[in-house]
Amino acid sequence: MLRNWKTGLVFMFLSGLILLFVIAPLAGMFLQTPLAQYSETVSDQELMRSIRLTLLCSLAGVLTFGIAAIPLSYVLARKEFPGKGIINGIVDLPVVIPHSAAGIAILGIVSRGTIIGRAGEAAGISFVGGVAGIVVAMAFVSIPFLVNAARDGFASVPEKLEKAALNLGASPWMVFFTISLPLARRQILTGLTMMWARGLSEFGAVVIIAYHPMVTPVLIWERFASFGLSYARPAAAVFVAVCLLIFITMRLLAGRPSRSN
């Protein structure tokens, strides 16, 4: 009993340190920003436009690339094939490489002289210095969070349920949409939420592809570099508050068990 008590105390102490490590910088940022500056910052139209742009671009990246990544997650969870480990490694590459390098890599395939860049211009879409480029950059660095979460979700679905449905005459499509996808939905929603949240914070890849129109991480950096901490801190505090509010709401909705469970 004494040993268990000591172990619990050590775990509580270390857990408290980690929580303090996360909370202290954010709390300091909010507390060091005077209340009067919050009202001024909320009235800052440039900041509000950048926040809306950031939210919408990250959401567009999730809807465009995230939905298409779910079948890949299913294949990685269910199929065994040569090179599967390599593909899993490739999926995680955007997390590992420096995001400035990611921006340069993306720029190499969407710039105006490339096939994708010319095709985009023909369709009236500009990647370099455009919203489309921001969406691509955000999706690139954040998609591993969805693929990994969805893969774990599909892996947790008992294969015997899928096989039973197939034996009863259901088509693979029906099995996927009526069994696999619903049973993995909580992990998929968590992955979608994490992908969206990670896209919001991207700076390195975005700033290389599209400095303008200015998303909020770039705007905060510009204000810090040009005017200093006191000018950038209120913008950062408001943006973090908006992100936290939306993120916590989405996590609660994604993690809420259904009544049937």
C-alpha positions as CSV (number, residue, x, y, z in Angstrom):
1,M,0.0,0.0,0.0
2,L,2.8,2.4,0.8
3,R,4.5,1.6,-2.5
4,N,1.3,2.3,-4.4
5,W,0.8,5.6,-2.5
6,K,4.3,6.7,-3.4
7,T,3.9,5.7,-7.0
8,G,0.6,7.7,-7.2
9,L,2.3,10.7,-5.7
10,V,5.2,10.6,-8.2
11,F,2.7,10.2,-11.1
12,M,0.7,13.2,-9.8
13,F,3.8,15.3,-9.4
14,L,5.1,14.5,-12.9
15,S,1.6,15.0,-14.4
16,G,1.3,18.4,-12.7
17,L,4.7,19.5,-14.1
18,I,3.6,18.6,-17.7
19,L,0.3,20.4,-17.3
20,L,2.1,23.4,-15.9
21,F,4.5,23.3,-18.8
22,V,1.6,23.5,-21.2
23,I,-0.7,25.9,-19.3
24,A,1.9,28.4,-17.9
25,P,2.9,30.0,-21.2
26,L,-0.7,30.3,-22.4
27,A,-1.9,31.7,-19.1
28,G,1.0,34.2,-19.1
29,M,0.1,35.4,-22.5
30,F,-3.5,35.9,-21.6
31,L,-2.7,37.6,-18.2
32,Q,-0.1,39.9,-19.7
33,T,-2.6,41.3,-22.2
34,P,-4.6,44.1,-20.7
35,L,-8.4,43.9,-21.0
36,A,-8.5,47.1,-23.0
37,Q,-6.3,45.5,-25.7
38,Y,-8.7,42.6,-26.1
39,S,-11.5,44.9,-27.2
40,E,-9.2,46.8,-29.5
41,T,-7.9,43.6,-31.0
42,V,-11.3,42.1,-31.6
43,S,-12.2,45.4,-33.5
44,D,-9.1,44.9,-35.6
45,Q,-10.6,44.1,-39.1
46,E,-7.2,43.0,-40.5
47,L,-6.9,40.4,-37.7
48,M,-10.5,39.2,-38.0
49,R,-10.2,38.8,-41.7
50,S,-7.0,36.7,-41.2
51,I,-8.7,34.5,-38.6
52,R,-11.6,33.8,-40.9
53,L,-9.3,33.0,-43.7
54,T,-7.2,30.7,-41.5
55,L,-10.3,28.8,-40.3
56,L,-11.8,28.4,-43.8
57,C,-8.5,27.4,-45.4
58,S,-7.8,24.7,-42.8
59,L,-11.4,23.5,-43.1
60,A,-11.1,23.4,-46.9
61,G,-7.9,21.3,-46.6
62,V,-9.8,18.8,-44.4
63,L,-12.7,18.6,-46.8
64,T,-10.6,18.3,-49.9
65,F,-7.7,16.1,-48.8
66,G,-8.9,14.6,-45.5
67,I,-12.0,12.9,-46.8
68,A,-9.9,11.4,-49.6
69,A,-7.4,10.0,-47.1
70,I,-10.0,7.9,-45.3
71,P,-9.8,5.0,-47.8
72,L,-6.0,5.0,-47.5
73,S,-6.4,4.6,-43.7
74,Y,-8.7,1.7,-44.3
75,V,-6.3,0.0,-46.6
76,L,-3.4,0.4,-44.1
77,A,-5.5,-1.0,-41.3
78,R,-6.9,-4.0,-43.2
79,K,-4.5,-5.1,-45.9
80,E,-1.0,-6.6,-45.8
81,F,1.2,-6.0,-48.8
82,P,4.9,-5.5,-49.7
83,G,6.1,-2.0,-48.8
84,K,3.3,-1.3,-46.3
85,G,5.9,-0.1,-43.7
86,I,7.3,2.3,-46.3
87,I,3.9,3.8,-47.0
88,N,3.3,4.2,-43.3
89,G,6.6,6.1,-43.1
90,I,5.7,8.2,-46.1
91,V,2.5,9.2,-44.4
92,D,4.4,10.5,-41.4
93,L,7.0,12.4,-43.4
94,P,5.2,15.8,-43.2
95,V,5.4,15.6,-39.4
96,V,9.1,14.8,-39.4
97,I,10.5,17.2,-42.0
98,P,11.0,21.0,-41.2
99,H,7.9,22.8,-42.4
100,S,10.0,25.4,-44.2
101,A,11.4,22.5,-46.3
102,A,7.8,21.2,-46.8
103,G,6.9,24.6,-48.2
104,I,9.8,24.5,-50.6
105,A,8.9,21.0,-51.7
106,I,5.2,22.0,-52.3
107,L,6.4,25.1,-54.1
108,G,8.3,22.9,-56.5
109,I,5.2,21.2,-57.7
110,V,2.6,24.1,-57.7
111,S,4.7,27.0,-59.0
112,R,3.7,28.6,-62.2
113,G,6.1,26.7,-64.4
114,T,4.9,23.2,-63.3
115,I,2.2,21.1,-64.7
116,I,0.0,21.6,-61.7
117,G,0.7,25.3,-61.6
118,R,-0.2,25.7,-65.3
119,A,-3.3,23.6,-64.9
120,G,-4.4,25.7,-62.0
121,E,-3.8,29.0,-63.8
122,A,-5.8,27.6,-66.8
123,A,-8.7,27.0,-64.3
124,G,-8.3,30.4,-62.7
125,I,-6.6,29.0,-59.6
126,S,-3.4,30.5,-58.3
127,F,-1.4,28.4,-55.8
128,V,1.6,30.8,-55.3
129,G,0.3,33.8,-53.4
130,G,-3.2,32.4,-53.4
131,V,-5.7,30.8,-51.1
132,A,-5.3,27.4,-52.9
133,G,-1.7,27.3,-52.0
134,I,-2.5,28.0,-48.4
135,V,-5.0,25.1,-48.4
136,V,-2.5,22.7,-49.9
137,A,0.2,23.7,-47.4
138,M,-2.1,23.3,-44.4
139,A,-3.4,19.9,-45.7
140,F,0.2,18.7,-46.4
141,V,1.5,19.2,-42.9
142,S,-1.7,18.0,-41.1
143,I,-2.9,15.0,-43.0
144,P,-0.8,12.5,-41.0
145,F,-2.9,13.2,-37.9
146,L,-6.1,12.0,-39.8
147,V,-4.5,9.0,-41.5
148,N,-3.1,7.7,-38.3
149,A,-6.2,8.2,-36.2
150,A,-8.5,6.7,-38.9
151,R,-6.2,3.8,-39.4
152,D,-6.3,3.0,-35.7
153,G,-10.0,3.4,-35.7
154,F,-10.5,0.9,-38.6
155,A,-8.0,-1.5,-36.9
156,S,-10.2,-1.5,-33.8
157,V,-13.2,-2.7,-35.8
158,P,-13.5,-6.5,-35.5
159,E,-12.9,-8.1,-38.9
160,K,-15.4,-10.9,-38.1
161,L,-18.2,-8.4,-38.3
162,E,-17.1,-7.4,-41.8
163,K,-16.7,-11.0,-42.9
164,A,-20.1,-12.0,-41.5
165,A,-21.7,-9.2,-43.5
166,L,-19.9,-10.2,-46.7
167,N,-21.0,-13.9,-46.1
168,L,-24.6,-12.7,-45.8
169,G,-24.3,-11.1,-49.3
170,A,-23.5,-7.5,-48.5
171,S,-21.2,-5.8,-51.0
172,P,-17.8,-4.4,-49.9
173,W,-19.1,-0.9,-50.3
174,M,-22.1,-1.6,-48.1
175,V,-19.9,-3.2,-45.5
176,F,-17.6,-0.2,-45.5
177,F,-20.3,2.4,-45.2
178,T,-22.6,0.5,-42.8
179,I,-20.1,-1.3,-40.5
180,S,-16.5,-0.2,-40.8
181,L,-17.1,3.6,-41.1
182,P,-19.7,3.9,-38.4
183,L,-17.7,1.8,-35.9
184,A,-14.6,3.8,-36.5
185,R,-16.3,7.2,-36.6
186,R,-15.1,8.5,-33.3
187,Q,-11.4,8.0,-34.2
188,I,-12.1,9.4,-37.6
189,L,-13.8,12.5,-36.1
190,T,-10.9,12.9,-33.8
191,G,-8.5,12.7,-36.7
192,L,-10.5,15.2,-38.7
193,T,-10.4,17.6,-35.7
194,M,-6.7,17.2,-35.2
195,M,-6.0,17.7,-38.9
196,W,-8.1,20.9,-38.9
197,A,-6.5,22.2,-35.7
198,R,-3.0,21.5,-37.0
199,G,-3.7,23.3,-40.2
200,L,-4.7,26.4,-38.2
201,S,-1.2,26.7,-36.7
202,E,0.9,26.2,-39.8
203,F,3.4,28.9,-40.5
204,G,6.5,27.6,-42.2
205,A,5.0,26.0,-45.3
206,V,2.4,28.7,-45.7
207,V,4.7,31.6,-45.5
208,I,6.8,30.2,-48.4
209,I,3.9,29.5,-50.7
210,A,1.6,32.4,-49.9
211,Y,2.7,35.3,-47.6
212,H,-0.4,37.1,-48.9
213,P,-3.3,36.7,-48.3
214,M,-2.1,36.7,-44.8
215,V,-3.2,33.9,-42.4
216,T,-3.1,34.6,-38.7
217,P,0.2,32.8,-37.9
218,V,1.9,34.9,-40.6
219,L,0.1,38.0,-39.4
220,I,1.3,37.5,-35.8
221,W,4.8,36.9,-37.0
222,E,4.8,40.0,-39.1
223,R,3.6,42.1,-36.1
224,F,6.2,40.7,-33.8
225,A,9.0,41.2,-36.3
226,S,7.9,44.7,-37.1
227,F,6.6,46.1,-33.8
228,G,7.6,43.7,-31.1
229,L,6.0,41.5,-28.5
230,S,3.5,44.0,-27.0
231,Y,1.9,44.5,-30.4
232,A,1.9,40.9,-31.4
233,R,0.7,39.4,-28.1
234,P,-2.9,40.6,-28.2
235,A,-3.4,39.2,-31.7
236,A,-1.9,35.9,-30.6
237,A,-4.1,35.8,-27.5
238,V,-7.3,36.4,-29.4
239,F,-6.4,33.8,-32.1
240,V,-5.5,31.2,-29.5
241,A,-8.7,31.9,-27.6
242,V,-10.8,31.4,-30.8
243,C,-8.9,28.2,-31.7
244,L,-9.3,26.8,-28.2
245,L,-13.0,27.5,-28.1
246,I,-13.6,25.8,-31.4
247,F,-11.2,23.0,-30.8
248,I,-12.6,22.0,-27.4
249,T,-16.1,22.1,-28.8
250,M,-15.2,19.8,-31.7
251,R,-13.3,17.4,-29.4
252,L,-16.3,17.2,-27.1
253,L,-18.6,16.5,-30.0
254,A,-16.3,13.9,-31.5
255,G,-15.7,12.2,-28.2
256,R,-19.3,12.1,-27.0
257,P,-20.6,8.5,-27.1
258,S,-23.8,7.9,-29.0
259,R,-26.9,6.8,-27.1
260,S,-26.9,3.5,-28.8
261,N,-23.6,2.7,-27.0
